[in-house]
């Protein structure tokens, strides 16, 4: 519905007269605007909007301060005020310009805001604070070194380890390996051919023809002079299996010779035979070692036999996982035992009897709050110093945290007890113990069990990470694998953590639902 | 005979709930205590079995001084005084049966009762008590599964298990709808008439008072401002009425021919 300017003015006047005299601005609209130009927020303060003014002033001061710090950081190693700003502008032109524009905008809007504060004698819209928030967002983007481009560009780098973590099961099994080897001597240089080993029925056999030749060398211009071509014929090997060729020189150096840059690998046929040609490899013996030498060439097969069996990573992961679950359980157990008495001290309805008990109540609450506000990970660091590396340190850390957390939850359960049934049980002539057994415990049992199971759930989840700082459990193993860049084994650990935590989460939620 | 002599109660915060209250209750009487919320009805009832310690004055029951009884004596006194409550005060997570059996606690050996091991005769009696209030089928349900009226009947069965000589009923029908009020009070009347149990009951609705009371005490600000029989209250004058309920109170059809379910007084606290 359109309004004429007169109508609008009337409406405004009506609003203004509705305000009390106490809100009369100390300066006129123009004065307020000028004051806010000089010092953002001053105009609002003078218009009796003190809170708003102080808020604008402190927001402005903070953002200008942070902006100045960032500029100084960007333009360091440059002397002079102007030079620093220029250097910063050069390095991050978008950031500097954007923040400068937002700050200038806030400054101007603050003046307009002061003008309206003074004129309408009431708080205008909160748009200025949205603008301040935008400024902080830009500052935060730069301070936190957020780099979306990098995130996208470097994603392929993360894919190989990530895919190993996501599907690590190749490392979960291993097979027994069996080596099948046969070798033959080759004479490098002049001389009588070395004696061939006799062929035994059922054993692998390697025949080298010829078994006398020259190694690959270099001439005076360092150009390679290829050695003699030799033919390797193997029989009696495992059929259809990859076979590696190895070379052993007279000094005992073993290496895999290459042909056209590729390692020599041959796959045996159905009879377990193969034939391949190769050049005698480059001579590694020093030139001073003149004369004939006997080298050895070997064909090696590594084949897997028997059924797959769990790998060491899998076995270790399972044993650590069990350790972790028990760590969580023991910590919960000790937590429950110790927090029950503590919870009574932290329950207001029980401790409200006298000043002394109230003092104990406040003291207990404070200690519990302090313990609870320190993360179990920090407690684990302290516990490691205390009792050494291993699961016990983790248990100590989790127990401490559990006592504090459960103590609070239990005490709230105690505070939430309905006094009515207790009164009724007392009225039947029951004694104190009977009153507790019939009036108090039935009311507390379900929150107690529910909180305890919830805590167990949390403790197992926490104990998976507490190993990161040496507190034992699967976290210890996980961080080891990650540091060894063994992403497959790490992946197995991650999978086990995820499965365990999800299962526990479900089970504890189910139990709690049934109890409630 | 239960005798209240100059009974006073001042709470720690300075509230004077009872001021110099004296009256007596003959065995087999159905005494109704009336008065506004905060007039001291609940305090008076709770002083009777010392759920609340009176500040001064005395209560004697057949010569036994309740107010100065030591703890074991108090327990033997309490177990002969059943009590039912406005909010039923059942242990909601226990079964109906266990709630009824808890009425026996005052008679039982502590250790056996701590393990919820009750005598066979107690279990039979509990079943009989439930039969009396028509709840045999609910015996093994959780108390929380029952409706308000049913819970109050469990409360009566629990009181019955004490084999009481007196039943204290603290606004037993204030949380129930008016139709149920007659059911509950009907049970109390039968206990009163058939078993000769003395009933001391606080009530809000004047028509209920007229229907069930054999004797009436009116409290206002902790003082007894009205004494009469059930017959007297049926002929109550406006002046007496205002003496109890204050100047603002209005009678709503509380004559002898009053509708059975009409609330007697228009007070905001009534729904409480």
Interface residues (C-beta under 8 A of the other chain):
Chain A: X418 X420 X421 X423 X424 X425 X426 X427 X428 X429 X430 X431 X433 X434 X437 X438 X439 X442 X443 X445 X446
Chain B: X49 X51 X75 X76 X77 X78 X79 X81 X82 X83 X85 X87 X88 X89 X90 X91 X92 X93 X94 X98 X102 X103 X104 X105 X106 X107 X108 X110 X113 X114 X155 X158 X161 X162 X168
